[in-house]
Amino acid sequence: MLKELSIETSNKNELIDITQKIGDFLQNTKVKDGTITLFVPHTTAAITINENADPDVKKDMIQALKRMVPENESYDHMEGNSPAHVKSSVMGMSETILIHQGRLLLGTWQGIYFCEFDGPRTRKLIIKIMEQ
């Protein structure tokens, strides 16, 4: 089962909690056990799993990435969005999550984040479910 989800971003750099969207999609499939793979088909966006209980974690992650990949370095890429490309590669383009008893098998404090590094934009997220 393959699905494409559209995600609207509103800032240059942001982490959007999509855990509920992915959970709702899973519930509608009636899949009880398997895996779900989330893939970002963009070179300046990413996906990650991290704590979603404290909103300061998102802010801290964005600030840490900005320190690791400064905006005003001397980059060669003509489009001027090299930092977004680097951040995307650092965070990664995909996540695979186990499905158990019809639920995403995430830790108590874990959430799924779509990571935007060159926004605002309309983005795609590809969802693939493999049922056992």
Chimera marker file (.cmm) of the C-alpha trace (Angstrom):
<marker_set name="trace">
<marker id="1" x="0.000" y="0.000" z="0.000" r="1" g="1" b="0" radius="0.5"/>
<marker id="2" x="1.480" y="3.330" z="-1.121" r="1" g="1" b="0" radius="0.5"/>
<marker id="3" x="0.158" y="6.806" z="-0.312" r="1" g="1" b="0" radius="0.5"/>
<marker id="4" x="1.390" y="10.341" z="-0.896" r="1" g="1" b="0" radius="0.5"/>
<marker id="5" x="0.692" y="12.918" z="1.795" r="1" g="1" b="0" radius="0.5"/>
<marker id="6" x="0.934" y="16.670" z="1.162" r="1" g="1" b="0" radius="0.5"/>
<marker id="7" x="2.545" y="18.792" z="3.888" r="1" g="1" b="0" radius="0.5"/>
<marker id="8" x="2.396" y="22.587" z="3.983" r="1" g="1" b="0" radius="0.5"/>
<marker id="9" x="5.330" y="24.249" z="5.716" r="1" g="1" b="0" radius="0.5"/>
<marker id="10" x="5.330" y="27.854" z="6.871" r="1" g="1" b="0" radius="0.5"/>
<marker id="11" x="8.927" y="28.645" z="7.909" r="1" g="1" b="0" radius="0.5"/>
<marker id="12" x="12.389" y="28.336" z="6.433" r="1" g="1" b="0" radius="0.5"/>
<marker id="13" x="13.395" y="25.888" z="9.166" r="1" g="1" b="0" radius="0.5"/>
<marker id="14" x="10.763" y="23.972" z="11.099" r="1" g="1" b="0" radius="0.5"/>
<marker id="15" x="9.890" y="20.591" z="12.529" r="1" g="1" b="0" radius="0.5"/>
<marker id="16" x="6.246" y="19.615" z="12.096" r="1" g="1" b="0" radius="0.5"/>
<marker id="17" x="4.848" y="16.880" z="14.328" r="1" g="1" b="0" radius="0.5"/>
<marker id="18" x="3.048" y="14.505" z="11.947" r="1" g="1" b="0" radius="0.5"/>
<marker id="19" x="2.601" y="11.629" z="14.412" r="1" g="1" b="0" radius="0.5"/>
<marker id="20" x="-1.182" y="12.002" z="14.588" r="1" g="1" b="0" radius="0.5"/>
<marker id="21" x="-1.531" y="12.232" z="10.793" r="1" g="1" b="0" radius="0.5"/>
<marker id="22" x="0.470" y="9.039" z="10.321" r="1" g="1" b="0" radius="0.5"/>
<marker id="23" x="-1.422" y="7.288" z="13.140" r="1" g="1" b="0" radius="0.5"/>
<marker id="24" x="-4.774" y="8.301" z="11.645" r="1" g="1" b="0" radius="0.5"/>
<marker id="25" x="-3.711" y="7.056" z="8.219" r="1" g="1" b="0" radius="0.5"/>
<marker id="26" x="-2.640" y="3.732" z="9.750" r="1" g="1" b="0" radius="0.5"/>
<marker id="27" x="-5.970" y="3.356" z="11.583" r="1" g="1" b="0" radius="0.5"/>
<marker id="28" x="-7.855" y="3.771" z="8.305" r="1" g="1" b="0" radius="0.5"/>
<marker id="29" x="-5.901" y="0.898" z="6.725" r="1" g="1" b="0" radius="0.5"/>
<marker id="30" x="-6.886" y="-1.691" z="9.353" r="1" g="1" b="0" radius="0.5"/>
<marker id="31" x="-3.318" y="-3.103" z="9.198" r="1" g="1" b="0" radius="0.5"/>
<marker id="32" x="-2.530" y="-4.852" z="12.488" r="1" g="1" b="0" radius="0.5"/>
<marker id="33" x="1.130" y="-5.861" z="12.110" r="1" g="1" b="0" radius="0.5"/>
<marker id="34" x="3.945" y="-4.894" z="9.752" r="1" g="1" b="0" radius="0.5"/>
<marker id="35" x="6.044" y="-1.849" z="9.008" r="1" g="1" b="0" radius="0.5"/>
<marker id="36" x="5.420" y="1.648" z="7.766" r="1" g="1" b="0" radius="0.5"/>
<marker id="37" x="8.133" y="3.477" z="5.863" r="1" g="1" b="0" radius="0.5"/>
<marker id="38" x="8.033" y="7.258" z="5.531" r="1" g="1" b="0" radius="0.5"/>
<marker id="39" x="10.105" y="8.702" z="2.686" r="1" g="1" b="0" radius="0.5"/>
<marker id="40" x="10.771" y="12.371" z="1.869" r="1" g="1" b="0" radius="0.5"/>
<marker id="41" x="11.405" y="12.821" z="-1.889" r="1" g="1" b="0" radius="0.5"/>
<marker id="42" x="13.112" y="16.204" z="-1.455" r="1" g="1" b="0" radius="0.5"/>
<marker id="43" x="16.753" y="17.254" z="-1.070" r="1" g="1" b="0" radius="0.5"/>
<marker id="44" x="16.092" y="20.095" z="1.385" r="1" g="1" b="0" radius="0.5"/>
<marker id="45" x="13.652" y="18.370" z="3.744" r="1" g="1" b="0" radius="0.5"/>
<marker id="46" x="13.891" y="15.319" z="5.988" r="1" g="1" b="0" radius="0.5"/>
<marker id="47" x="12.130" y="13.157" z="8.547" r="1" g="1" b="0" radius="0.5"/>
<marker id="48" x="13.089" y="12.182" z="12.073" r="1" g="1" b="0" radius="0.5"/>
<marker id="49" x="11.774" y="10.639" z="15.261" r="1" g="1" b="0" radius="0.5"/>
<marker id="50" x="12.369" y="12.424" z="18.548" r="1" g="1" b="0" radius="0.5"/>
<marker id="51" x="10.657" y="13.614" z="21.717" r="1" g="1" b="0" radius="0.5"/>
<marker id="52" x="7.297" y="15.289" z="21.159" r="1" g="1" b="0" radius="0.5"/>
<marker id="53" x="6.283" y="15.962" z="24.771" r="1" g="1" b="0" radius="0.5"/>
<marker id="54" x="8.227" y="19.223" z="25.204" r="1" g="1" b="0" radius="0.5"/>
<marker id="55" x="8.027" y="21.765" z="22.337" r="1" g="1" b="0" radius="0.5"/>
<marker id="56" x="11.431" y="23.134" z="23.368" r="1" g="1" b="0" radius="0.5"/>
<marker id="57" x="13.035" y="19.998" z="21.908" r="1" g="1" b="0" radius="0.5"/>
<marker id="58" x="12.010" y="21.116" z="18.396" r="1" g="1" b="0" radius="0.5"/>
<marker id="59" x="13.468" y="24.586" z="19.005" r="1" g="1" b="0" radius="0.5"/>
<marker id="60" x="16.680" y="23.109" z="20.418" r="1" g="1" b="0" radius="0.5"/>
<marker id="61" x="17.093" y="20.773" z="17.452" r="1" g="1" b="0" radius="0.5"/>
<marker id="62" x="16.642" y="23.603" z="14.951" r="1" g="1" b="0" radius="0.5"/>
<marker id="63" x="19.102" y="25.805" z="16.852" r="1" g="1" b="0" radius="0.5"/>
<marker id="64" x="21.669" y="22.991" z="17.040" r="1" g="1" b="0" radius="0.5"/>
<marker id="65" x="21.380" y="22.366" z="13.293" r="1" g="1" b="0" radius="0.5"/>
<marker id="66" x="21.819" y="26.083" z="12.611" r="1" g="1" b="0" radius="0.5"/>
<marker id="67" x="25.014" y="26.069" z="14.694" r="1" g="1" b="0" radius="0.5"/>
<marker id="68" x="26.304" y="22.915" z="12.977" r="1" g="1" b="0" radius="0.5"/>
<marker id="69" x="25.430" y="24.186" z="9.480" r="1" g="1" b="0" radius="0.5"/>
<marker id="70" x="25.711" y="27.997" z="9.438" r="1" g="1" b="0" radius="0.5"/>
<marker id="71" x="23.714" y="29.947" z="6.853" r="1" g="1" b="0" radius="0.5"/>
<marker id="72" x="26.457" y="32.430" z="5.973" r="1" g="1" b="0" radius="0.5"/>
<marker id="73" x="29.319" y="30.078" z="5.163" r="1" g="1" b="0" radius="0.5"/>
<marker id="74" x="30.950" y="30.222" z="1.759" r="1" g="1" b="0" radius="0.5"/>
<marker id="75" x="28.992" y="27.568" z="-0.173" r="1" g="1" b="0" radius="0.5"/>
<marker id="76" x="29.419" y="26.899" z="-3.894" r="1" g="1" b="0" radius="0.5"/>
<marker id="77" x="25.871" y="25.794" z="-4.756" r="1" g="1" b="0" radius="0.5"/>
<marker id="78" x="24.327" y="28.527" z="-6.923" r="1" g="1" b="0" radius="0.5"/>
<marker id="79" x="20.784" y="28.346" z="-5.519" r="1" g="1" b="0" radius="0.5"/>
<marker id="80" x="21.887" y="29.590" z="-2.105" r="1" g="1" b="0" radius="0.5"/>
<marker id="81" x="20.264" y="26.754" z="-0.160" r="1" g="1" b="0" radius="0.5"/>
<marker id="82" x="23.303" y="24.600" z="0.570" r="1" g="1" b="0" radius="0.5"/>
<marker id="83" x="22.657" y="24.650" z="4.327" r="1" g="1" b="0" radius="0.5"/>
<marker id="84" x="19.244" y="23.088" z="3.659" r="1" g="1" b="0" radius="0.5"/>
<marker id="85" x="20.832" y="20.302" z="1.622" r="1" g="1" b="0" radius="0.5"/>
<marker id="86" x="23.349" y="19.548" z="4.370" r="1" g="1" b="0" radius="0.5"/>
<marker id="87" x="20.705" y="19.562" z="7.136" r="1" g="1" b="0" radius="0.5"/>
<marker id="88" x="18.521" y="17.256" z="5.065" r="1" g="1" b="0" radius="0.5"/>
<marker id="89" x="21.352" y="14.743" z="4.668" r="1" g="1" b="0" radius="0.5"/>
<marker id="90" x="22.233" y="14.948" z="8.355" r="1" g="1" b="0" radius="0.5"/>
<marker id="91" x="18.638" y="14.220" z="9.432" r="1" g="1" b="0" radius="0.5"/>
<marker id="92" x="17.819" y="11.647" z="6.741" r="1" g="1" b="0" radius="0.5"/>
<marker id="93" x="15.181" y="11.000" z="4.089" r="1" g="1" b="0" radius="0.5"/>
<marker id="94" x="13.329" y="8.052" z="5.618" r="1" g="1" b="0" radius="0.5"/>
<marker id="95" x="12.131" y="6.337" z="8.770" r="1" g="1" b="0" radius="0.5"/>
<marker id="96" x="10.721" y="2.845" z="9.181" r="1" g="1" b="0" radius="0.5"/>
<marker id="97" x="8.436" y="2.185" z="12.132" r="1" g="1" b="0" radius="0.5"/>
<marker id="98" x="7.042" y="-1.113" z="13.348" r="1" g="1" b="0" radius="0.5"/>
<marker id="99" x="3.273" y="-1.596" z="13.424" r="1" g="1" b="0" radius="0.5"/>
<marker id="100" x="2.011" y="-3.768" z="16.274" r="1" g="1" b="0" radius="0.5"/>
<marker id="101" x="-1.649" y="-4.457" z="17.081" r="1" g="1" b="0" radius="0.5"/>
<marker id="102" x="-2.708" y="-1.673" z="14.715" r="1" g="1" b="0" radius="0.5"/>
<marker id="103" x="-0.499" y="0.984" z="16.349" r="1" g="1" b="0" radius="0.5"/>
<marker id="104" x="2.787" y="2.682" z="15.563" r="1" g="1" b="0" radius="0.5"/>
<marker id="105" x="5.366" y="1.107" z="17.845" r="1" g="1" b="0" radius="0.5"/>
<marker id="106" x="6.893" y="4.333" z="19.154" r="1" g="1" b="0" radius="0.5"/>
<marker id="107" x="8.365" y="5.009" z="22.573" r="1" g="1" b="0" radius="0.5"/>
<marker id="108" x="6.354" y="6.889" z="25.185" r="1" g="1" b="0" radius="0.5"/>
<marker id="109" x="7.877" y="10.267" z="24.337" r="1" g="1" b="0" radius="0.5"/>
<marker id="110" x="8.567" y="9.717" z="20.642" r="1" g="1" b="0" radius="0.5"/>
<marker id="111" x="6.925" y="11.565" z="17.781" r="1" g="1" b="0" radius="0.5"/>
<marker id="112" x="7.460" y="11.753" z="14.038" r="1" g="1" b="0" radius="0.5"/>
<marker id="113" x="8.665" y="15.059" z="12.632" r="1" g="1" b="0" radius="0.5"/>
<marker id="114" x="8.684" y="16.336" z="9.066" r="1" g="1" b="0" radius="0.5"/>
<marker id="115" x="11.752" y="18.588" z="8.858" r="1" g="1" b="0" radius="0.5"/>
<marker id="116" x="11.679" y="21.637" z="6.596" r="1" g="1" b="0" radius="0.5"/>
<marker id="117" x="14.959" y="23.420" z="5.831" r="1" g="1" b="0" radius="0.5"/>
<marker id="118" x="14.099" y="25.493" z="2.733" r="1" g="1" b="0" radius="0.5"/>
<marker id="119" x="10.542" y="26.664" z="3.298" r="1" g="1" b="0" radius="0.5"/>
<marker id="120" x="7.905" y="27.670" z="3.209" r="1" g="1" b="0" radius="0.5"/>
<marker id="121" x="6.799" y="25.099" z="0.642" r="1" g="1" b="0" radius="0.5"/>
<marker id="122" x="4.291" y="22.426" z="-0.206" r="1" g="1" b="0" radius="0.5"/>
<marker id="123" x="6.039" y="19.103" z="0.345" r="1" g="1" b="0" radius="0.5"/>
<marker id="124" x="5.343" y="15.442" z="-0.289" r="1" g="1" b="0" radius="0.5"/>
<marker id="125" x="5.715" y="12.528" z="2.073" r="1" g="1" b="0" radius="0.5"/>
<marker id="126" x="5.533" y="9.009" z="0.644" r="1" g="1" b="0" radius="0.5"/>
<marker id="127" x="4.034" y="6.384" z="2.954" r="1" g="1" b="0" radius="0.5"/>
<marker id="128" x="4.525" y="2.664" z="2.309" r="1" g="1" b="0" radius="0.5"/>
<marker id="129" x="2.913" y="0.034" z="4.533" r="1" g="1" b="0" radius="0.5"/>
<marker id="130" x="4.069" y="-3.572" z="4.458" r="1" g="1" b="0" radius="0.5"/>
<marker id="131" x="1.597" y="-5.844" z="6.183" r="1" g="1" b="0" radius="0.5"/>
<marker id="132" x="2.749" y="-9.081" z="7.826" r="1" g="1" b="0" radius="0.5"/>
<link id1="1" id2="2" r="1" g="1" b="0" radius="0.2"/>
<link id1="2" id2="3" r="1" g="1" b="0" radius="0.2"/>
<link id1="3" id2="4" r="1" g="1" b="0" radius="0.2"/>
<link id1="4" id2="5" r="1" g="1" b="0" radius="0.2"/>
<link id1="5" id2="6" r="1" g="1" b="0" radius="0.2"/>
<link id1="6" id2="7" r="1" g="1" b="0" radius="0.2"/>
<link id1="7" id2="8" r="1" g="1" b="0" radius="0.2"/>
<link id1="8" id2="9" r="1" g="1" b="0" radius="0.2"/>
<link id1="9" id2="10" r="1" g="1" b="0" radius="0.2"/>
<link id1="10" id2="11" r="1" g="1" b="0" radius="0.2"/>
<link id1="11" id2="12" r="1" g="1" b="0" radius="0.2"/>
<link id1="12" id2="13" r="1" g="1" b="0" radius="0.2"/>
<link id1="13" id2="14" r="1" g="1" b="0" radius="0.2"/>
<link id1="14" id2="15" r="1" g="1" b="0" radius="0.2"/>
<link id1="15" id2="16" r="1" g="1" b="0" radius="0.2"/>
<link id1="16" id2="17" r="1" g="1" b="0" radius="0.2"/>
<link id1="17" id2="18" r="1" g="1" b="0" radius="0.2"/>
<link id1="18" id2="19" r="1" g="1" b="0" radius="0.2"/>
<link id1="19" id2="20" r="1" g="1" b="0" radius="0.2"/>
<link id1="20" id2="21" r="1" g="1" b="0" radius="0.2"/>
<link id1="21" id2="22" r="1" g="1" b="0" radius="0.2"/>
<link id1="22" id2="23" r="1" g="1" b="0" radius="0.2"/>
<link id1="23" id2="24" r="1" g="1" b="0" radius="0.2"/>
<link id1="24" id2="25" r="1" g="1" b="0" radius="0.2"/>
<link id1="25" id2="26" r="1" g="1" b="0" radius="0.2"/>
<link id1="26" id2="27" r="1" g="1" b="0" radius="0.2"/>
<link id1="27" id2="28" r="1" g="1" b="0" radius="0.2"/>
<link id1="28" id2="29" r="1" g="1" b="0" radius="0.2"/>
<link id1="29" id2="30" r="1" g="1" b="0" radius="0.2"/>
<link id1="30" id2="31" r="1" g="1" b="0" radius="0.2"/>
<link id1="31" id2="32" r="1" g="1" b="0" radius="0.2"/>
<link id1="32" id2="33" r="1" g="1" b="0" radius="0.2"/>
<link id1="33" id2="34" r="1" g="1" b="0" radius="0.2"/>
<link id1="34" id2="35" r="1" g="1" b="0" radius="0.2"/>
<link id1="35" id2="36" r="1" g="1" b="0" radius="0.2"/>
<link id1="36" id2="37" r="1" g="1" b="0" radius="0.2"/>
<link id1="37" id2="38" r="1" g="1" b="0" radius="0.2"/>
<link id1="38" id2="39" r="1" g="1" b="0" radius="0.2"/>
<link id1="39" id2="40" r="1" g="1" b="0" radius="0.2"/>
<link id1="40" id2="41" r="1" g="1" b="0" radius="0.2"/>
<link id1="41" id2="42" r="1" g="1" b="0" radius="0.2"/>
<link id1="42" id2="43" r="1" g="1" b="0" radius="0.2"/>
<link id1="43" id2="44" r="1" g="1" b="0" radius="0.2"/>
<link id1="44" id2="45" r="1" g="1" b="0" radius="0.2"/>
<link id1="45" id2="46" r="1" g="1" b="0" radius="0.2"/>
<link id1="46" id2="47" r="1" g="1" b="0" radius="0.2"/>
<link id1="47" id2="48" r="1" g="1" b="0" radius="0.2"/>
<link id1="48" id2="49" r="1" g="1" b="0" radius="0.2"/>
<link id1="49" id2="50" r="1" g="1" b="0" radius="0.2"/>
<link id1="50" id2="51" r="1" g="1" b="0" radius="0.2"/>
<link id1="51" id2="52" r="1" g="1" b="0" radius="0.2"/>
<link id1="52" id2="53" r="1" g="1" b="0" radius="0.2"/>
<link id1="53" id2="54" r="1" g="1" b="0" radius="0.2"/>
<link id1="54" id2="55" r="1" g="1" b="0" radius="0.2"/>
<link id1="55" id2="56" r="1" g="1" b="0" radius="0.2"/>
<link id1="56" id2="57" r="1" g="1" b="0" radius="0.2"/>
<link id1="57" id2="58" r="1" g="1" b="0" radius="0.2"/>
<link id1="58" id2="59" r="1" g="1" b="0" radius="0.2"/>
<link id1="59" id2="60" r="1" g="1" b="0" radius="0.2"/>
<link id1="60" id2="61" r="1" g="1" b="0" radius="0.2"/>
<link id1="61" id2="62" r="1" g="1" b="0" radius="0.2"/>
<link id1="62" id2="63" r="1" g="1" b="0" radius="0.2"/>
<link id1="63" id2="64" r="1" g="1" b="0" radius="0.2"/>
<link id1="64" id2="65" r="1" g="1" b="0" radius="0.2"/>
<link id1="65" id2="66" r="1" g="1" b="0" radius="0.2"/>
<link id1="66" id2="67" r="1" g="1" b="0" radius="0.2"/>
<link id1="67" id2="68" r="1" g="1" b="0" radius="0.2"/>
<link id1="68" id2="69" r="1" g="1" b="0" radius="0.2"/>
<link id1="69" id2="70" r="1" g="1" b="0" radius="0.2"/>
<link id1="70" id2="71" r="1" g="1" b="0" radius="0.2"/>
<link id1="71" id2="72" r="1" g="1" b="0" radius="0.2"/>
<link id1="72" id2="73" r="1" g="1" b="0" radius="0.2"/>
<link id1="73" id2="74" r="1" g="1" b="0" radius="0.2"/>
<link id1="74" id2="75" r="1" g="1" b="0" radius="0.2"/>
<link id1="75" id2="76" r="1" g="1" b="0" radius="0.2"/>
<link id1="76" id2="77" r="1" g="1" b="0" radius="0.2"/>
<link id1="77" id2="78" r="1" g="1" b="0" radius="0.2"/>
<link id1="78" id2="79" r="1" g="1" b="0" radius="0.2"/>
<link id1="79" id2="80" r="1" g="1" b="0" radius="0.2"/>
<link id1="80" id2="81" r="1" g="1" b="0" radius="0.2"/>
<link id1="81" id2="82" r="1" g="1" b="0" radius="0.2"/>
<link id1="82" id2="83" r="1" g="1" b="0" radius="0.2"/>
<link id1="83" id2="84" r="1" g="1" b="0" radius="0.2"/>
<link id1="84" id2="85" r="1" g="1" b="0" radius="0.2"/>
<link id1="85" id2="86" r="1" g="1" b="0" radius="0.2"/>
<link id1="86" id2="87" r="1" g="1" b="0" radius="0.2"/>
<link id1="87" id2="88" r="1" g="1" b="0" radius="0.2"/>
<link id1="88" id2="89" r="1" g="1" b="0" radius="0.2"/>
<link id1="89" id2="90" r="1" g="1" b="0" radius="0.2"/>
<link id1="90" id2="91" r="1" g="1" b="0" radius="0.2"/>
<link id1="91" id2="92" r="1" g="1" b="0" radius="0.2"/>
<link id1="92" id2="93" r="1" g="1" b="0" radius="0.2"/>
<link id1="93" id2="94" r="1" g="1" b="0" radius="0.2"/>
<link id1="94" id2="95" r="1" g="1" b="0" radius="0.2"/>
<link id1="95" id2="96" r="1" g="1" b="0" radius="0.2"/>
<link id1="96" id2="97" r="1" g="1" b="0" radius="0.2"/>
<link id1="97" id2="98" r="1" g="1" b="0" radius="0.2"/>
<link id1="98" id2="99" r="1" g="1" b="0" radius="0.2"/>
<link id1="99" id2="100" r="1" g="1" b="0" radius="0.2"/>
<link id1="100" id2="101" r="1" g="1" b="0" radius="0.2"/>
<link id1="101" id2="102" r="1" g="1" b="0" radius="0.2"/>
<link id1="102" id2="103" r="1" g="1" b="0" radius="0.2"/>
<link id1="103" id2="104" r="1" g="1" b="0" radius="0.2"/>
<link id1="104" id2="105" r="1" g="1" b="0" radius="0.2"/>
<link id1="105" id2="106" r="1" g="1" b="0" radius="0.2"/>
<link id1="106" id2="107" r="1" g="1" b="0" radius="0.2"/>
<link id1="107" id2="108" r="1" g="1" b="0" radius="0.2"/>
<link id1="108" id2="109" r="1" g="1" b="0" radius="0.2"/>
<link id1="109" id2="110" r="1" g="1" b="0" radius="0.2"/>
<link id1="110" id2="111" r="1" g="1" b="0" radius="0.2"/>
<link id1="111" id2="112" r="1" g="1" b="0" radius="0.2"/>
<link id1="112" id2="113" r="1" g="1" b="0" radius="0.2"/>
<link id1="113" id2="114" r="1" g="1" b="0" radius="0.2"/>
<link id1="114" id2="115" r="1" g="1" b="0" radius="0.2"/>
<link id1="115" id2="116" r="1" g="1" b="0" radius="0.2"/>
<link id1="116" id2="117" r="1" g="1" b="0" radius="0.2"/>
<link id1="117" id2="118" r="1" g="1" b="0" radius="0.2"/>
<link id1="118" id2="119" r="1" g="1" b="0" radius="0.2"/>
<link id1="119" id2="120" r="1" g="1" b="0" radius="0.2"/>
<link id1="120" id2="121" r="1" g="1" b="0" radius="0.2"/>
<link id1="121" id2="122" r="1" g="1" b="0" radius="0.2"/>
<link id1="122" id2="123" r="1" g="1" b="0" radius="0.2"/>
<link id1="123" id2="124" r="1" g="1" b="0" radius="0.2"/>
<link id1="124" id2="125" r="1" g="1" b="0" radius="0.2"/>
<link id1="125" id2="126" r="1" g="1" b="0" radius="0.2"/>
<link id1="126" id2="127" r="1" g="1" b="0" radius="0.2"/>
<link id1="127" id2="128" r="1" g="1" b="0" radius="0.2"/>
<link id1="128" id2="129" r="1" g="1" b="0" radius="0.2"/>
<link id1="129" id2="130" r="1" g="1" b="0" radius="0.2"/>
<link id1="130" id2="131" r="1" g="1" b="0" radius="0.2"/>
<link id1="131" id2="132" r="1" g="1" b="0" radius="0.2"/>
</marker_set>
